[in-house]
Amino acid sequence: MKSAMLVALVLLMVLSHPSIGFGAEHPFQDSLAQATRLAEKGDPEGQYQLGKHFDYGWGVKRNPSQAAKWYEKAATQGHIEAQHALGLLNTGAGSYPLATPEESAKWFRAAAEQGHASSQHFLGQAYEEGKGVTRSYEEAAKWYERAAVQGNGMGMHGLASLYACGLGVKKNLIIAYAWNNVAATQGWGMAVSYRNELEKLMTPDQIKEAQRLSIELHKKYGQEKGKWGTV
């Protein structure tokens, strides 16, 4: 008897859950309605927000294809966050059935050229791995650096990795160490272990110089923009 009551209670809770569409009013109902109204009028922010609702299942059943549709409408109007979102959706991480690396790189580039730091990192990664674009370590270094100087920890680490291996740039363990050191202040945990591994390959004088360069990079790109932590 108790087990039957427990099953009934669980079933009631499931049916009443906002994501199912029954019972309590959905917390995203108002934002979904507003985004829909704006999107249908051609407003790029509304289209982007509607895309996010479909992308994350906010108030509607998650639908990557519908997300892509509305993101693209906003992206073609120059909406930088929609361009970045399309880049991410096309990596295949969001179960979008039409995802291609070419489309991913295309939209990351669109946002990167507008100064989106995370897109700059992902475009650099695309060039490093040859996904959706012809592999070019020089282009990878260029885009990683653009992300890095905006305080993007992943961009810093990507650039550091290229310097450590001498890919697209002249090999330089001091610069590699310095960028990883600053990336670590951004909370990019992997940078700490990479920095420590680099340290094993460096002389005490090189480590001292790398630490000095870390502070210089922080002063040049971090303190004025207020995006980095303390080195």
PyRosetta script that sets phi, psi and omega in degrees:
from pyrosetta import init, pose_from_sequence

init()
pose = pose_from_sequence("MKSAMLVALVLLMVLSHPSIGFGAEHPFQDSLAQATRLAEKGDPEGQYQLGKHFDYGWGVKRNPSQAAKWYEKAATQGHIEAQHALGLLNTGAGSYPLATPEESAKWFRAAAEQGHASSQHFLGQAYEEGKGVTRSYEEAAKWYERAAVQGNGMGMHGLASLYACGLGVKKNLIIAYAWNNVAATQGWGMAVSYRNELEKLMTPDQIKEAQRLSIELHKKYGQEKGKWGTV")
pose.set_psi(1, -47.3)
pose.set_omega(1, 179.9)
pose.set_phi(2, -62.2)
pose.set_psi(2, -39.2)
pose.set_omega(2, -179.5)
pose.set_phi(3, -65.9)
pose.set_psi(3, -37.6)
pose.set_omega(3, 178.6)
pose.set_phi(4, -65.1)
pose.set_psi(4, -40.7)
pose.set_omega(4, 178.8)
pose.set_phi(5, -65.7)
pose.set_psi(5, -37.3)
pose.set_omega(5, 179.3)
pose.set_phi(6, -64.9)
pose.set_psi(6, -43.0)
pose.set_omega(6, 178.4)
pose.set_phi(7, -61.9)
pose.set_psi(7, -43.8)
pose.set_omega(7, -180.0)
pose.set_phi(8, -62.2)
pose.set_psi(8, -40.3)
pose.set_omega(8, 180.0)
pose.set_phi(9, -65.1)
pose.set_psi(9, -44.5)
pose.set_omega(9, 178.9)
pose.set_phi(10, -62.0)
pose.set_psi(10, -42.1)
pose.set_omega(10, 179.8)
pose.set_phi(11, -62.3)
pose.set_psi(11, -41.5)
pose.set_omega(11, 178.9)
pose.set_phi(12, -63.2)
pose.set_psi(12, -40.7)
pose.set_omega(12, 179.5)
pose.set_phi(13, -64.6)
pose.set_psi(13, -40.3)
pose.set_omega(13, 179.3)
pose.set_phi(14, -64.0)
pose.set_psi(14, -47.6)
pose.set_omega(14, -178.2)
pose.set_phi(15, -66.8)
pose.set_psi(15, -25.2)
pose.set_omega(15, -179.4)
pose.set_phi(16, -88.8)
pose.set_psi(16, -7.3)
pose.set_omega(16, -178.0)
pose.set_phi(17, -65.6)
pose.set_psi(17, 138.4)
pose.set_omega(17, -177.4)
pose.set_phi(18, -55.2)
pose.set_psi(18, -34.9)
pose.set_omega(18, -177.4)
pose.set_phi(19, -69.2)
pose.set_psi(19, -16.8)
pose.set_omega(19, -179.8)
pose.set_phi(20, -84.9)
pose.set_psi(20, -26.4)
pose.set_omega(20, 176.7)
pose.set_phi(21, 99.1)
pose.set_psi(21, 6.0)
pose.set_omega(21, 178.1)
pose.set_phi(22, -117.1)
pose.set_psi(22, 166.4)
pose.set_omega(22, 172.8)
pose.set_phi(23, 73.6)
pose.set_psi(23, -130.3)
pose.set_omega(23, -173.8)
pose.set_phi(24, -59.9)
pose.set_psi(24, 148.3)
pose.set_omega(24, 179.8)
pose.set_phi(25, -61.7)
pose.set_psi(25, 137.1)
pose.set_omega(25, -176.5)
pose.set_phi(26, -71.1)
pose.set_psi(26, 134.3)
pose.set_omega(26, -177.9)
pose.set_phi(27, -63.5)
pose.set_psi(27, -19.9)
pose.set_omega(27, 179.9)
pose.set_phi(28, -100.3)
pose.set_psi(28, 8.2)
pose.set_omega(28, -175.5)
pose.set_phi(29, -58.2)
pose.set_psi(29, -47.0)
pose.set_omega(29, -178.0)
pose.set_phi(30, -67.0)
pose.set_psi(30, -45.1)
pose.set_omega(30, -178.6)
pose.set_phi(31, -66.4)
pose.set_psi(31, -34.8)
pose.set_omega(31, 177.5)
pose.set_phi(32, -65.1)
pose.set_psi(32, -44.6)
pose.set_omega(32, -179.5)
pose.set_phi(33, -64.1)
pose.set_psi(33, -42.6)
pose.set_omega(33, 179.7)
pose.set_phi(34, -65.8)
pose.set_psi(34, -44.2)
pose.set_omega(34, 179.5)
pose.set_phi(35, -62.0)
pose.set_psi(35, -40.5)
pose.set_omega(35, 179.8)
pose.set_phi(36, -62.8)
pose.set_psi(36, -44.8)
pose.set_omega(36, 179.7)
pose.set_phi(37, -60.5)
pose.set_psi(37, -47.0)
pose.set_omega(37, -178.3)
pose.set_phi(38, -68.0)
pose.set_psi(38, -41.5)
pose.set_omega(38, -178.5)
pose.set_phi(39, -61.4)
pose.set_psi(39, -42.7)
pose.set_omega(39, -178.5)
pose.set_phi(40, -68.7)
pose.set_psi(40, -17.4)
pose.set_omega(40, 175.9)
pose.set_phi(41, -90.3)
pose.set_psi(41, -1.4)
pose.set_omega(41, 178.5)
pose.set_phi(42, 89.9)
pose.set_psi(42, 11.9)
pose.set_omega(42, 179.7)
pose.set_phi(43, -75.0)
pose.set_psi(43, 122.4)
pose.set_omega(43, -175.2)
pose.set_phi(44, -64.1)
pose.set_psi(44, -36.0)
pose.set_omega(44, 178.1)
pose.set_phi(45, -67.6)
pose.set_psi(45, -40.0)
pose.set_omega(45, 176.7)
pose.set_phi(46, -63.2)
pose.set_psi(46, -40.6)
pose.set_omega(46, 178.7)
pose.set_phi(47, -64.5)
pose.set_psi(47, -41.8)
pose.set_omega(47, 177.8)
pose.set_phi(48, -63.2)
pose.set_psi(48, -45.6)
pose.set_omega(48, -179.4)
pose.set_phi(49, -64.9)
pose.set_psi(49, -37.7)
pose.set_omega(49, 177.4)
pose.set_phi(50, -65.8)
pose.set_psi(50, -39.9)
pose.set_omega(50, 175.4)
pose.set_phi(51, -58.8)
pose.set_psi(51, -40.5)
pose.set_omega(51, 179.0)
pose.set_phi(52, -64.3)
pose.set_psi(52, -39.2)
pose.set_omega(52, 178.9)
pose.set_phi(53, -60.9)
pose.set_psi(53, -42.7)
pose.set_omega(53, 178.2)
pose.set_phi(54, -72.4)
pose.set_psi(54, -34.2)
pose.set_omega(54, -178.4)
pose.set_phi(55, -66.3)
pose.set_psi(55, -42.3)
pose.set_omega(55, -175.1)
pose.set_phi(56, -103.9)
pose.set_psi(56, -1.1)
pose.set_omega(56, -180.0)
pose.set_phi(57, 71.2)
pose.set_psi(57, 37.8)
pose.set_omega(57, 179.3)
pose.set_phi(58, -85.8)
pose.set_psi(58, 99.7)
pose.set_omega(58, 177.4)
pose.set_phi(59, 81.9)
pose.set_psi(59, -4.8)
pose.set_omega(59, 178.3)
pose.set_phi(60, -141.8)
pose.set_psi(60, 163.8)
pose.set_omega(60, 174.4)
pose.set_phi(61, -67.0)
pose.set_psi(61, 134.5)
pose.set_omega(61, -178.1)
pose.set_phi(62, -58.4)
pose.set_psi(62, 131.5)
pose.set_omega(62, -176.2)
pose.set_phi(63, -146.0)
pose.set_psi(63, 93.3)
pose.set_omega(63, -177.7)
pose.set_phi(64, -58.5)
pose.set_psi(64, -32.9)
pose.set_omega(64, -179.7)
pose.set_phi(65, -67.6)
pose.set_psi(65, -42.0)
pose.set_omega(65, 176.4)
pose.set_phi(66, -67.7)
pose.set_psi(66, -36.6)
pose.set_omega(66, 177.2)
pose.set_phi(67, -60.1)
pose.set_psi(67, -47.0)
pose.set_omega(67, -179.7)
pose.set_phi(68, -61.7)
pose.set_psi(68, -39.9)
pose.set_omega(68, 180.0)
pose.set_phi(69, -58.4)
pose.set_psi(69, -48.9)
pose.set_omega(69, -176.2)
pose.set_phi(70, -77.7)
pose.set_psi(70, -33.6)
pose.set_omega(70, 174.7)
pose.set_phi(71, -60.2)
pose.set_psi(71, -44.6)
pose.set_omega(71, -176.2)
pose.set_phi(72, -65.5)
pose.set_psi(72, -37.5)
pose.set_omega(72, 177.4)
pose.set_phi(73, -60.1)
pose.set_psi(73, -39.8)
pose.set_omega(73, 178.1)
pose.set_phi(74, -74.6)
pose.set_psi(74, -40.7)
pose.set_omega(74, -176.9)
pose.set_phi(75, -62.1)
pose.set_psi(75, -39.3)
pose.set_omega(75, -179.7)
pose.set_phi(76, -69.3)
pose.set_psi(76, -13.5)
pose.set_omega(76, 174.6)
pose.set_phi(77, -96.1)
pose.set_psi(77, 8.1)
pose.set_omega(77, 175.3)
pose.set_phi(78, 90.5)
pose.set_psi(78, 11.3)
pose.set_omega(78, -179.5)
pose.set_phi(79, -70.5)
pose.set_psi(79, 112.1)
pose.set_omega(79, -171.0)
pose.set_phi(80, -64.6)
pose.set_psi(80, -40.4)
pose.set_omega(80, -179.4)
pose.set_phi(81, -70.4)
pose.set_psi(81, -32.9)
pose.set_omega(81, 176.6)
pose.set_phi(82, -67.8)
pose.set_psi(82, -38.5)
pose.set_omega(82, 176.7)
pose.set_phi(83, -61.8)
pose.set_psi(83, -44.9)
pose.set_omega(83, 178.5)
pose.set_phi(84, -63.5)
pose.set_psi(84, -42.3)
pose.set_omega(84, -179.8)
pose.set_phi(85, -62.2)
pose.set_psi(85, -38.5)
pose.set_omega(85, 177.3)
pose.set_phi(86, -65.9)
pose.set_psi(86, -38.0)
pose.set_omega(86, 176.5)
pose.set_phi(87, -60.1)
pose.set_psi(87, -45.1)
pose.set_omega(87, 179.3)
pose.set_phi(88, -65.5)
pose.set_psi(88, -43.5)
pose.set_omega(88, -178.1)
pose.set_phi(89, -61.0)
pose.set_psi(89, -35.6)
pose.set_omega(89, -178.0)
pose.set_phi(90, -82.5)
pose.set_psi(90, -0.4)
pose.set_omega(90, 171.8)
pose.set_phi(91, -74.0)
pose.set_psi(91, -15.0)
pose.set_omega(91, -179.1)
pose.set_phi(92, 93.2)
pose.set_psi(92, -3.3)
pose.set_omega(92, -177.6)
pose.set_phi(93, -70.2)
pose.set_psi(93, -22.2)
pose.set_omega(93, -177.0)
pose.set_phi(94, -101.1)
pose.set_psi(94, 18.4)
pose.set_omega(94, 178.5)
pose.set_phi(95, 62.0)
pose.set_psi(95, 28.2)
pose.set_omega(95, 176.5)
pose.set_phi(96, -76.7)
pose.set_psi(96, 119.2)
pose.set_omega(96, -172.1)
pose.set_phi(97, -66.8)
pose.set_psi(97, -22.7)
pose.set_omega(97, -177.7)
pose.set_phi(98, -101.2)
pose.set_psi(98, 15.9)
pose.set_omega(98, -177.2)
pose.set_phi(99, -62.4)
pose.set_psi(99, 133.8)
pose.set_omega(99, 174.4)
pose.set_phi(100, -137.6)
pose.set_psi(100, 146.9)
pose.set_omega(100, 178.0)
pose.set_phi(101, -64.3)
pose.set_psi(101, -29.5)
pose.set_omega(101, 178.9)
pose.set_phi(102, -64.7)
pose.set_psi(102, -44.7)
pose.set_omega(102, 178.1)
pose.set_phi(103, -66.8)
pose.set_psi(103, -38.0)
pose.set_omega(103, 178.4)
pose.set_phi(104, -59.1)
pose.set_psi(104, -50.9)
pose.set_omega(104, -179.8)
pose.set_phi(105, -63.4)
pose.set_psi(105, -38.0)
pose.set_omega(105, 179.6)
pose.set_phi(106, -58.3)
pose.set_psi(106, -47.3)
pose.set_omega(106, -176.0)
pose.set_phi(107, -80.0)
pose.set_psi(107, -31.7)
pose.set_omega(107, 173.1)
pose.set_phi(108, -62.5)
pose.set_psi(108, -39.5)
pose.set_omega(108, 178.8)
pose.set_phi(109, -63.2)
pose.set_psi(109, -43.7)
pose.set_omega(109, -179.1)
pose.set_phi(110, -58.0)
pose.set_psi(110, -45.3)
pose.set_omega(110, 179.4)
pose.set_phi(111, -72.6)
pose.set_psi(111, -38.5)
pose.set_omega(111, -179.2)
pose.set_phi(112, -61.5)
pose.set_psi(112, -39.9)
pose.set_omega(112, -179.5)
pose.set_phi(113, -69.6)
pose.set_psi(113, -17.2)
pose.set_omega(113, 174.5)
pose.set_phi(114, -92.1)
pose.set_psi(114, 0.1)
pose.set_omega(114, 175.8)
pose.set_phi(115, 98.8)
pose.set_psi(115, 13.7)
pose.set_omega(115, 179.9)
pose.set_phi(116, -74.4)
pose.set_psi(116, 112.1)
pose.set_omega(116, -172.4)
pose.set_phi(117, -61.7)
pose.set_psi(117, -43.0)
pose.set_omega(117, -178.7)
pose.set_phi(118, -66.5)
pose.set_psi(118, -38.9)
pose.set_omega(118, 176.7)
pose.set_phi(119, -65.2)
pose.set_psi(119, -35.8)
pose.set_omega(119, 176.6)
pose.set_phi(120, -61.3)
pose.set_psi(120, -41.5)
pose.set_omega(120, 176.4)
pose.set_phi(121, -62.1)
pose.set_psi(121, -48.1)
pose.set_omega(121, -177.3)
pose.set_phi(122, -66.2)
pose.set_psi(122, -33.4)
pose.set_omega(122, 176.1)
pose.set_phi(123, -67.4)
pose.set_psi(123, -40.3)
pose.set_omega(123, 175.3)
pose.set_phi(124, -59.8)
pose.set_psi(124, -41.9)
pose.set_omega(124, 178.8)
pose.set_phi(125, -63.9)
pose.set_psi(125, -38.8)
pose.set_omega(125, 178.0)
pose.set_phi(126, -61.3)
pose.set_psi(126, -42.4)
pose.set_omega(126, 178.1)
pose.set_phi(127, -68.1)
pose.set_psi(127, -37.7)
pose.set_omega(127, 179.9)
pose.set_phi(128, -65.1)
pose.set_psi(128, -39.4)
pose.set_omega(128, -176.0)
pose.set_phi(129, -94.2)
pose.set_psi(129, -9.8)
pose.set_omega(129, -177.8)
pose.set_phi(130, 69.0)
pose.set_psi(130, 36.9)
pose.set_omega(130, -179.8)
pose.set_phi(131, -102.9)
pose.set_psi(131, 109.3)
pose.set_omega(131, 179.0)
pose.set_phi(132, 84.0)
pose.set_psi(132, -8.3)
pose.set_omega(132, 178.1)
pose.set_phi(133, -143.8)
pose.set_psi(133, 164.6)
pose.set_omega(133, 174.3)
pose.set_phi(134, -71.8)
pose.set_psi(134, 129.9)
pose.set_omega(134, -177.5)
pose.set_phi(135, -56.1)
pose.set_psi(135, 130.8)
pose.set_omega(135, 177.6)
pose.set_phi(136, -151.5)
pose.set_psi(136, 110.4)
pose.set_omega(136, 179.6)
pose.set_phi(137, -69.6)
pose.set_psi(137, -28.3)
pose.set_omega(137, 177.4)
pose.set_phi(138, -65.6)
pose.set_psi(138, -43.9)
pose.set_omega(138, 177.5)
pose.set_phi(139, -67.0)
pose.set_psi(139, -37.1)
pose.set_omega(139, 177.9)
pose.set_phi(140, -59.8)
pose.set_psi(140, -46.0)
pose.set_omega(140, -180.0)
pose.set_phi(141, -62.3)
pose.set_psi(141, -40.5)
pose.set_omega(141, -179.4)
pose.set_phi(142, -60.9)
pose.set_psi(142, -47.1)
pose.set_omega(142, -176.4)
pose.set_phi(143, -76.5)
pose.set_psi(143, -34.6)
pose.set_omega(143, 174.6)
pose.set_phi(144, -60.6)
pose.set_psi(144, -43.4)
pose.set_omega(144, -178.2)
pose.set_phi(145, -64.8)
pose.set_psi(145, -38.9)
pose.set_omega(145, 178.8)
pose.set_phi(146, -63.3)
pose.set_psi(146, -36.5)
pose.set_omega(146, 176.4)
pose.set_phi(147, -71.3)
pose.set_psi(147, -41.3)
pose.set_omega(147, -176.0)
pose.set_phi(148, -60.9)
pose.set_psi(148, -43.6)
pose.set_omega(148, -176.3)
pose.set_phi(149, -72.9)
pose.set_psi(149, -6.9)
pose.set_omega(149, 172.8)
pose.set_phi(150, -96.9)
pose.set_psi(150, 4.8)
pose.set_omega(150, 177.3)
pose.set_phi(151, 90.1)
pose.set_psi(151, 15.8)
pose.set_omega(151, -179.8)
pose.set_phi(152, -82.4)
pose.set_psi(152, 113.7)
pose.set_omega(152, -175.5)
pose.set_phi(153, -61.2)
pose.set_psi(153, -38.2)
pose.set_omega(153, 179.6)
pose.set_phi(154, -66.9)
pose.set_psi(154, -37.6)
pose.set_omega(154, 177.3)
pose.set_phi(155, -65.1)
pose.set_psi(155, -40.2)
pose.set_omega(155, 177.4)
pose.set_phi(156, -60.3)
pose.set_psi(156, -46.8)
pose.set_omega(156, -178.5)
pose.set_phi(157, -66.3)
pose.set_psi(157, -39.7)
pose.set_omega(157, 178.1)
pose.set_phi(158, -61.3)
pose.set_psi(158, -43.7)
pose.set_omega(158, 179.0)
pose.set_phi(159, -64.9)
pose.set_psi(159, -41.5)
pose.set_omega(159, 178.6)
pose.set_phi(160, -59.6)
pose.set_psi(160, -40.6)
pose.set_omega(160, -179.0)
pose.set_phi(161, -63.4)
pose.set_psi(161, -38.7)
pose.set_omega(161, 178.9)
pose.set_phi(162, -67.0)
pose.set_psi(162, -40.5)
pose.set_omega(162, 177.5)
pose.set_phi(163, -66.1)
pose.set_psi(163, -35.8)
pose.set_omega(163, -179.5)
pose.set_phi(164, -66.0)
pose.set_psi(164, -33.4)
pose.set_omega(164, -176.9)
pose.set_phi(165, -100.4)
pose.set_psi(165, -10.4)
pose.set_omega(165, -177.8)
pose.set_phi(166, 71.7)
pose.set_psi(166, 39.5)
pose.set_omega(166, -179.4)
pose.set_phi(167, -107.4)
pose.set_psi(167, 114.0)
pose.set_omega(167, 179.6)
pose.set_phi(168, 79.8)
pose.set_psi(168, -11.8)
pose.set_omega(168, 177.3)
pose.set_phi(169, -142.8)
pose.set_psi(169, 163.5)
pose.set_omega(169, 177.2)
pose.set_phi(170, -71.4)
pose.set_psi(170, 133.1)
pose.set_omega(170, -178.3)
pose.set_phi(171, -57.2)
pose.set_psi(171, 130.4)
pose.set_omega(171, -178.3)
pose.set_phi(172, -154.6)
pose.set_psi(172, 103.0)
pose.set_omega(172, -176.8)
pose.set_phi(173, -68.2)
pose.set_psi(173, -28.2)
pose.set_omega(173, 179.5)
pose.set_phi(174, -66.1)
pose.set_psi(174, -46.4)
pose.set_omega(174, 178.7)
pose.set_phi(175, -67.1)
pose.set_psi(175, -39.8)
pose.set_omega(175, 178.9)
pose.set_phi(176, -60.3)
pose.set_psi(176, -45.9)
pose.set_omega(176, 179.2)
pose.set_phi(177, -61.2)
pose.set_psi(177, -46.1)
pose.set_omega(177, -176.0)
pose.set_phi(178, -61.6)
pose.set_psi(178, -46.5)
pose.set_omega(178, -179.8)
pose.set_phi(179, -66.0)
pose.set_psi(179, -38.7)
pose.set_omega(179, 176.4)
pose.set_phi(180, -65.4)
pose.set_psi(180, -36.4)
pose.set_omega(180, 179.3)
pose.set_phi(181, -62.6)
pose.set_psi(181, -44.2)
pose.set_omega(181, 179.5)
pose.set_phi(182, -71.5)
pose.set_psi(182, -36.4)
pose.set_omega(182, 177.4)
pose.set_phi(183, -59.9)
pose.set_psi(183, -34.6)
pose.set_omega(183, 179.8)
pose.set_phi(184, -63.3)
pose.set_psi(184, -33.1)
pose.set_omega(184, 178.9)
pose.set_phi(185, -71.4)
pose.set_psi(185, -16.6)
pose.set_omega(185, 178.1)
pose.set_phi(186, -88.8)
pose.set_psi(186, 5.3)
pose.set_omega(186, 178.9)
pose.set_phi(187, 85.4)
pose.set_psi(187, 9.5)
pose.set_omega(187, 179.0)
pose.set_phi(188, -82.4)
pose.set_psi(188, 90.7)
pose.set_omega(188, -170.5)
pose.set_phi(189, -55.4)
pose.set_psi(189, -38.2)
pose.set_omega(189, -178.6)
pose.set_phi(190, -60.2)
pose.set_psi(190, -28.4)
pose.set_omega(190, -176.9)
pose.set_phi(191, -63.1)
pose.set_psi(191, -31.4)
pose.set_omega(191, -179.2)
pose.set_phi(192, -63.8)
pose.set_psi(192, -48.5)
pose.set_omega(192, -178.8)
pose.set_phi(193, -66.6)
pose.set_psi(193, -38.4)
pose.set_omega(193, 178.3)
pose.set_phi(194, -65.6)
pose.set_psi(194, -41.6)
pose.set_omega(194, 177.8)
pose.set_phi(195, -60.7)
pose.set_psi(195, -43.2)
pose.set_omega(195, -179.4)
pose.set_phi(196, -65.6)
pose.set_psi(196, -34.8)
pose.set_omega(196, 177.0)
pose.set_phi(197, -68.6)
pose.set_psi(197, -39.2)
pose.set_omega(197, 178.4)
pose.set_phi(198, -63.0)
pose.set_psi(198, -37.4)
pose.set_omega(198, -178.0)
pose.set_phi(199, -57.4)
pose.set_psi(199, -32.7)
pose.set_omega(199, -179.6)
pose.set_phi(200, -67.1)
pose.set_psi(200, -20.9)
pose.set_omega(200, -177.3)
pose.set_phi(201, -97.7)
pose.set_psi(201, -0.5)
pose.set_omega(201, -172.2)
pose.set_phi(202, -112.8)
pose.set_psi(202, 154.1)
pose.set_omega(202, 175.2)
pose.set_phi(203, -81.3)
pose.set_psi(203, 162.2)
pose.set_omega(203, 176.6)
pose.set_phi(204, -56.0)
pose.set_psi(204, -38.3)
pose.set_omega(204, 179.3)
pose.set_phi(205, -66.2)
pose.set_psi(205, -38.9)
pose.set_omega(205, 178.4)
pose.set_phi(206, -65.4)
pose.set_psi(206, -40.3)
pose.set_omega(206, 179.2)
pose.set_phi(207, -63.9)
pose.set_psi(207, -42.5)
pose.set_omega(207, 179.1)
pose.set_phi(208, -61.7)
pose.set_psi(208, -43.3)
pose.set_omega(208, 178.7)
pose.set_phi(209, -65.5)
pose.set_psi(209, -39.6)
pose.set_omega(209, 179.3)
pose.set_phi(210, -64.6)
pose.set_psi(210, -38.8)
pose.set_omega(210, 178.1)
pose.set_phi(211, -67.0)
pose.set_psi(211, -37.9)
pose.set_omega(211, 176.2)
pose.set_phi(212, -64.0)
pose.set_psi(212, -41.8)
pose.set_omega(212, 179.5)
pose.set_phi(213, -65.8)
pose.set_psi(213, -35.3)
pose.set_omega(213, 177.6)
pose.set_phi(214, -57.4)
pose.set_psi(214, -44.6)
pose.set_omega(214, 179.9)
pose.set_phi(215, -66.4)
pose.set_psi(215, -38.2)
pose.set_omega(215, 179.3)
pose.set_phi(216, -64.8)
pose.set_psi(216, -43.7)
pose.set_omega(216, 178.3)
pose.set_phi(217, -62.6)
pose.set_psi(217, -40.5)
pose.set_omega(217, 179.1)
pose.set_phi(218, -61.8)
pose.set_psi(218, -45.0)
pose.set_omega(218, -179.7)
pose.set_phi(219, -66.0)
pose.set_psi(219, -37.8)
pose.set_omega(219, -175.6)
pose.set_phi(220, -73.9)
pose.set_psi(220, -40.2)
pose.set_omega(220, -173.0)
pose.set_phi(221, -116.7)
pose.set_psi(221, -15.8)
pose.set_omega(221, -172.2)
pose.set_phi(222, -100.6)
pose.set_psi(222, -52.2)
pose.set_omega(222, -171.8)
pose.set_phi(223, -64.7)
pose.set_psi(223, -38.6)
pose.set_omega(223, -179.0)
pose.set_phi(224, -67.5)
pose.set_psi(224, -35.5)
pose.set_omega(224, -177.8)
pose.set_phi(225, -90.5)
pose.set_psi(225, -15.6)
pose.set_omega(225, 177.9)
pose.set_phi(226, 65.9)
pose.set_psi(226, 29.0)
pose.set_omega(226, -175.5)
pose.set_phi(227, -105.6)
pose.set_psi(227, -11.9)
pose.set_omega(227, -174.1)
pose.set_phi(228, -111.9)
pose.set_psi(228, 157.8)
pose.set_omega(228, 174.4)
pose.set_phi(229, -85.0)
pose.set_psi(229, -170.1)
pose.set_omega(229, 179.3)
pose.set_phi(230, -80.4)
pose.set_psi(230, 132.5)
pose.set_omega(230, 179.4)
pose.set_phi(231, -73.9)
pose.dump_pdb("model.pdb")
